[in-house]
């Protein structure tokens, strides 16, 4: 048996215990070829269950009713839907088409939920119910027929719900290029277990299922964007080189000090000097990439921009940025959606102000937007926006960026939270966009296609049609064709 993913706890025991079978004379023993786990990790997983395993507490059958209540609170299905499905399911003459016909409107209601977090939570509760019922049904006889009907309904509905994930998990994206791997045997050993009793936790459920945010590993994203923009076929060996370049830049104490206290423009001067040194160092290890950087001016500039944006994401401190004050590449916003003056939620005007700043940064040289900081540099924090926690705030911000600026623009920002003076501040690092970004938000745009914003000094300007077209031809010269909506100039 070979193992190519992380295992832990009872999952490791259940998975590897399937090997405890022999079939003489063909199979006299067992062996595990493990690519992902250390021997000590497997030992720690097995030891609690080696001799005696005790159940910490009984699994409460009433948990089923709790999940049933949670599921009923979502606007996805009704009791009539469950009953109708059960009638068809338990009818021996029913067909699969009839089952799907009953579930089709339920799936459409699920698709109609606009909040991604709510969809994720519903799917998680549905999964909890199916797993818990299947477990309890092995040892208990339920007198409540509604539980059985909901079980068969939920089990089939799960298969039809659209998936949360638009991308592969991060670990898959990082490891998908097998050419960059080699086979190497590490030590072979037996794992000796200590004899002691273990404790197995009872089944439980989760009140809510929060979203797990995954994104493409940054260096892989840089490779993908360079390939798309310049029509190249850069592969894993180039990603390894970029990783080595970033490691050298990250280890430079002088550059780190500059990034923490200087304006973006001044940091760029220091960075350009340092990155040239790093580029010279790859001449022997990856001459192909070195030659392309030095011979193709546009490619070299694009790569330097990507590396600079990636570096700043890890080395910018909100507290130091606030001391610098607003500039062409730095702006403060008190809130994302809450009017402090009027003490009310204003998703239209206030969120529009945030989005046009982000759009302007993307269309110009990039920049940092600090949400939770007033114009005078005083700390407001993101708490006044009245989102339950940092995670909810970040997901709401990501959603409004996608809604107002588009999915591709969302890949050019990297929001993080930092604590300043005991309050949470959101630092939105914006890189230069490889394509023009237009803003459409709740009818505030002057043109149906959206408005085009750029930075001018410490302010944001909406360019009129002719000016926008000229700017795009210069700033995005690599694009063969562009279109720009008309709008009136305004400064913010």
RAWO-V707550 format. One record per backbone hydrogen bond with DSSP energy under -1.0 kcal/mol. CO is the residue of the C=O (numbers start at 1). NH is the residue of the N-H. If there is no record, write none. Layout:
co nh
CO NH
CO NH
This chain:
co nh
1 33
3 35
8 11
9 13
10 14
11 15
12 16
13 17
16 19
17 20
19 21
23 27
27 23
33 3
38 42
39 43
40 44
41 45
42 46
43 47
46 49
47 50
52 198
54 200
60 63
61 64
62 66
63 67
64 68
65 69
66 70
67 71
68 72
71 74
74 76
78 82
79 83
80 84
81 85
82 86
83 87
84 88
85 89
86 90
88 91
91 94
95 99
96 100
97 101
98 102
99 103
100 104
103 107
104 108
105 109
106 110
107 111
108 112
110 113
115 119
116 120
117 121
118 122
119 123
120 124
121 125
122 126
123 127
124 128
125 129
126 130
127 131
128 132
129 133
130 134
131 135
132 136
133 137
136 139
136 140
145 149
146 150
147 151
148 152
149 153
150 154
151 155
152 156
153 157
154 158
157 160
157 161
169 173
170 174
171 175
176 178
177 180
178 181
196 51
198 54
200 56
217 221
218 222
219 223
220 224
221 225
222 226
223 227
224 228
225 229
226 230
227 231
235 239
236 240
237 241
238 242
239 243
240 244
241 245
242 246
243 247
244 248
245 249
246 250
247 251
249 252
252 256
253 257
254 258
255 259
256 260
257 261
258 262
263 267
264 268
265 269
266 270
267 271
268 272
269 273
270 274
271 275
272 276
273 277
274 278
275 279
276 280
277 281
279 282
280 283
282 286
286 290
287 291
288 292
289 293
290 294
291 295
292 296
296 300
297 301
298 302
299 303
300 304
301 305
302 306
303 307
304 308
305 309
306 310
307 311
308 312
309 313
312 316
317 321
318 322
319 323
321 324
327 330
329 368
330 327
331 370
333 372
333 373
337 346
339 343
339 344
344 339
348 352
349 353
350 354
351 355
352 356
353 357
354 358
355 359
356 360
357 361
358 362
359 363
360 364
361 366
362 433
367 430
368 331
369 428
370 333
371 426
372 380
372 381
374 377
378 374
382 385
383 386
389 393
390 394
391 395
392 396
393 397
394 398
395 399
396 400
397 401
398 402
399 403
400 404
401 405
402 406
404 440
406 410
409 412
412 431
414 429
416 427
418 425
420 423
423 420
424 382
425 418
426 371
427 416
428 369
429 414
430 367
439 451
441 444
447 450
451 439
452 463
454 461
456 459
459 456
460 492
461 454
464 468
465 469
466 470
467 471
468 472
469 473
470 474
471 475
472 476
476 479
490 462
